[in-house]
Amino acid sequence: MLCGLSGAVCQVPVVNIKTGHVYEKHLIEEYMKTHGNVCPLSESPLAPEDLLPLKLTTLATDVAPPSKATNSIPALLSALQTEYDAHALETFQVKKHLQQTRQELSHALYQYDAACRVIARLNKEIEQLKEKTKNGTATNPIEDAWENVTAHIGARAKELAHYRKNERRIEPITKDVGAMTCTASHTLHQSDKPGVLCVDIKGHLVMTGGNDKDAKIFNTQTSQIDATLSGHSKKVTDVLFHPAADVVLTASADKTVKIWSAGANERSYSAGHTLSGHEGSITNMSLHPSGSYLGTSSEDGAWGFFDLGTATMLKKVSAQASEMLSVQFHPDGAIFASGQNDSTIRVWDVASANNVATFEGHAKAVTSLSFSENGYHLVSGSADGLIKLWDLRKLKSVLDLQVGAPVHAVHFEVGGSYLGVASQKNMTIFKEAGKKNWDVVKTFDDHAGAVTDVKLAPGLEFIASTSLDRSLKLYA
């Protein structure tokens, strides 16, 4: 058995009965004296009574007892052991700190790149406005803004397409999804109007929206609510974390989207802007890959396109349906898909705002959509209990999965090989087993009510689901 701290063979092994990690007894005791009662690998609470000694067989530990001749150097051996233990602990801490620093650097570089792109776009817009003012050309501000948006989106789409085809690296999934269980269940929302309707994930933070008109930001590390977002006059239908900024978005049946910015202590959020323009409840949101724009779907049968920087609606287009229930941007950002209550899926070109393709095959309303990370496939869930996988290159359905109950939400893991499905009865995880075959890996039936939403964290670190039973459940 190898020690989880030093990597060496354990002489006196003990096991953490909560996590199953094995350590050298004197090494973990020294670690607990120095760093407190915390497991060094899982960072979960660890008490001395949680360490269970392991008895090795004589075949594994058949070592001859020390002879009398070796008893003359016990002090030397003790000193060497102490020095080795100290070195092992220091190496572990250095590796842990290095990993944390790498993650922080990656996040900082991403934010810097996003800021540079926004600044460059604004500078370009300023120069264009100066030129038009100089020439005395009368213009429509909305039309000019849309021209700038389409130019920005086109350039960004080329960058993202090149990145996905040539530079992207998807880490393999090392988790055993079949062994995942419900590790936490929380009732965050008020009980007078039960039901949690939506969920989103960013790192160790989980945000939910409910029938009680509030959104909650929950910290999985502390198991505490970091913030409560109150301001909508009706139920919160969708929530989104901004990937590069301390900003969150909430959509509501009150026909608005609110943009919330984090305060100085990162535990308080204030509504900076309210986006309006729809005549019906907002059913779904999707953030453009550039992070600068937001797409919305509404029960008024139209989709909206908002500029987050100016908090203005740039486009609103009817889908010729009584209700639009879902919207999702393609990973490149040049197109997006919408799901309607007339059982159709429509693909739209952002630049022209035209419907460029229509998928038919569902028997009832299309409730949820999700693009694969490689951009080749679109998965749809419907109230008819059917999940369909569409090939965007062939513009047709290539796979049908039946779950036997109305589908409320579908979500691809970032690698695209796992799919989470929330339905009327339970939450199911599918895994790609071939080009035209997906297998059920695990079905979770822990909720007491209909499962309303599901999100798979990157690398399947954990899975979050919400339900009309008023609970948020985490699986790991």
C-alpha positions, 0 to 999 in steps of 0.5 A: 500500500502506498501512502497518499502523502509521500507515495512510499510503501506504508510500514504502518498503514492507516485508512481514512474510513470516510474517504478511503485514502491510505496514509503512513500512520506517523506521517498523517499524525504529523500532518494533523498536528501541523495543519489541523484535523483536515484530510490532505487529499480530500480537504474534508474534516478528519478526526484521529478516530477516523483513522483505522489501522490496517493489518498487513499479511505476513506475506506482505510484511515478512521482514526479519527483525532487526539484529542486535548489531543494528541497535547501535544506530537508532538515533541515526535512523530516527533522524533520517526518518524525521527528515524524510517525513518533513521532506514528504510533507513539504513536497506535498504542500508545494505540489498543492500550491503549484496546482492552485497557482496554475489555476489562478494564473489561467483564470487571470489570463482568460480575464485579461484576454476578454478585457483586451477584446472588449477594449479593442471593440470599444476603440473600434466603435469609437473610431467609427463614430468619430468618422461618421460624425466627421462626415455628418452622416445621419445614422440609426444607433441600433442599426450601427450597433448591430453592424458592429455586433455582427462584425465582432461575432463573425471575427470571434466565430473564426477564432473559436472555430480555429481553436476548437479544431486545432488547439483545444484539449479535453481532459479525459473523465477519470470519475466512475459515474456509475459509482456516484451517489447523492452526497448533499441535499439542500432546501435553499428556497422558501417553503410557501412556494415550493419548487426549484426550477433551474441551476447553473455551476461555476467552480465550487459555486452553484446558483439556483432559481425558484418559484419563490422569486429568488435566486440563491448562490450556494458554496459547495465548499462551505455548504453555506448560501453565499448570496440571495438575489431578490428583486423579481416579481415572479418566479425565476425561470433561468440563472447563469454565471458569467464565465469571466466576470463576477456577474450573474444573470437571472431570468423571470416570468416577470418578462425581465432579465436582471444583471447582478454584480458582486460587491466588495466582499464577494458575498453581496450582489446588487442588480445593476441593470434590468433587461426588458423588451419581451411581452411574455415570460422569459423561459430560457437564456444563453450567453454568447461565447464572447461573453458580451451578448445574451440570447433569450427565449420567451412565451411571446414566441420571440427570441431577443438579443441583448448587449450586456455592455449597454444593457439594450435589446438589439434584436427581437425576432418572432419564431412564428410560434405561440411560445419559445421555450429554449435557446442555446448558442453554438460554441462558435457563436455564429448561429444559435438554436431555439425550441418551440412549443410547436415541436420544432427546433429552429437554427438561426444565423446571428448576423442576418437574424434569419431562420436557416434550418428547421428540425422536425421530429418531436411530437410535443414541445421542445423544452431544452437544447444543448450543443456538444463542445465540438460544435457538430451535434445538438441534443434536444429534449421534449415533453414527448419523453424523447431525446434526439441527437441532431448532426448539424453537418447532415441537418438530420437526427442521428439518434433517438433516446427514450426516457419514458417521461417528459424531459425538462432539461438536457446538458452536455458535459464540456467534453461531450461524451456524457449527457445529463437528462432531467425528466418528470421521474428522475435524473439520468446520465448517458455516455457515448458508446459509439457514433450512434449509440449512447448507454445509460450509465446511472439513473438517480431517483433521489428527488421526491418530485419532478427534476427540473434541471441538471448541470454537469460540472467540467470533468464530472467533478460533481453533478447538480440537479433541482426539483419541484420537491424544493431541493438542490442535490449534489452527486459525486 
